Amino acid sequence: MNKRAIKFILALTTLSVLVWAVGEFLIAEFINSYKISVIWGIFCLIACCAYSVWKCPWNVDKVDDEED
């Protein structure tokens, strides 16, 4: 795994935990609903996984070498 991929994973993880924590705080403060909290957690997990697959920094050189 190259440095670019590791930086991407760490940045995405940090951002997604921050978004999830802020959302949990707002849900607990204003809505106070367990069901919405679970839905929010599942949404954050799916969004993080989808974004990481969509924007994953691929190692193009390695892929090109395998095709030859």
CYANA upper distance limits for C-alpha pairs under 8 A (distance plus 0.5 A):
  1 MET  CA      5 ALA  CA      6.96
  1 MET  CA      6 ILE  CA      7.55
  2 ASN  CA      6 ILE  CA      7.05
  3 LYS  CA      7 LYS  CA      6.63
  4 ARG  CA      8 PHE  CA      6.66
  4 ARG  CA     57 PRO  CA      7.60
  5 ALA  CA      9 ILE  CA      6.69
  5 ALA  CA     56 CYS  CA      7.92
  5 ALA  CA     57 PRO  CA      6.26
  5 ALA  CA     58 TRP  CA      8.33
  6 ILE  CA     10 LEU  CA      6.66
  7 LYS  CA     11 ALA  CA      6.49
  8 PHE  CA     12 LEU  CA      6.49
  8 PHE  CA     56 CYS  CA      8.21
  8 PHE  CA     57 PRO  CA      8.06
  9 ILE  CA     13 THR  CA      6.50
  9 ILE  CA     52 SER  CA      8.41
 10 LEU  CA     14 THR  CA      6.60
 11 ALA  CA     15 LEU  CA      6.60
 12 LEU  CA     16 SER  CA      6.49
 12 LEU  CA     48 CYS  CA      8.00
 12 LEU  CA     52 SER  CA      8.16
 13 THR  CA     17 VAL  CA      6.61
 14 THR  CA     18 LEU  CA      6.69
 15 LEU  CA     19 VAL  CA      6.68
 16 SER  CA     20 TRP  CA      6.50
 16 SER  CA     44 CYS  CA      7.54
 16 SER  CA     48 CYS  CA      7.06
 17 VAL  CA     21 ALA  CA      6.48
 18 LEU  CA     22 VAL  CA      6.66
 19 VAL  CA     23 GLY  CA      6.62
 19 VAL  CA     44 CYS  CA      8.48
 20 TRP  CA     24 GLU  CA      6.58
 20 TRP  CA     40 TRP  CA      8.14
 20 TRP  CA     41 GLY  CA      7.33
 20 TRP  CA     44 CYS  CA      6.88
 21 ALA  CA     25 PHE  CA      6.62
 22 VAL  CA     26 LEU  CA      6.72
 23 GLY  CA     27 ILE  CA      6.56
 23 GLY  CA     40 TRP  CA      7.97
 24 GLU  CA     28 ALA  CA      6.51
 24 GLU  CA     37 SER  CA      7.00
 24 GLU  CA     40 TRP  CA      8.21
 25 PHE  CA     29 GLU  CA      6.48
 26 LEU  CA     30 PHE  CA      6.42
 26 LEU  CA     31 ILE  CA      7.99
 27 ILE  CA     31 ILE  CA      5.47
 27 ILE  CA     32 ASN  CA      6.20
 27 ILE  CA     33 SER  CA      7.53
 27 ILE  CA     36 ILE  CA      8.05
 27 ILE  CA     37 SER  CA      7.13
 28 ALA  CA     32 ASN  CA      4.97
 28 ALA  CA     33 SER  CA      7.62
 33 SER  CA     37 SER  CA      6.77
 34 TYR  CA     38 VAL  CA      6.77
 35 LYS  CA     39 ILE  CA      6.75
 36 ILE  CA     40 TRP  CA      6.49
 37 SER  CA     41 GLY  CA      6.76
 38 VAL  CA     42 ILE  CA      6.74
 39 ILE  CA     43 PHE  CA      6.55
 40 TRP  CA     44 CYS  CA      6.63
 41 GLY  CA     45 LEU  CA      6.76
 42 ILE  CA     46 ILE  CA      6.69
 43 PHE  CA     47 ALA  CA      6.47
 44 CYS  CA     48 CYS  CA      6.53
 45 LEU  CA     49 CYS  CA      6.74
 46 ILE  CA     50 ALA  CA      6.53
 47 ALA  CA     51 TYR  CA      6.52
 48 CYS  CA     52 SER  CA      6.60
 49 CYS  CA     53 VAL  CA      6.75
 50 ALA  CA     54 TRP  CA      6.62
 51 TYR  CA     55 LYS  CA      6.40
 51 TYR  CA     56 CYS  CA      8.35
 52 SER  CA     56 CYS  CA      5.72
 59 ASN  CA     63 VAL  CA      7.09
 60 VAL  CA     64 ASP  CA      6.65
 61 ASP  CA     65 ASP  CA      6.75
 62 LYS  CA     66 GLU  CA      6.89
 63 VAL  CA     67 GLU  CA      7.07
 64 ASP  CA     68 ASP  CA      7.32
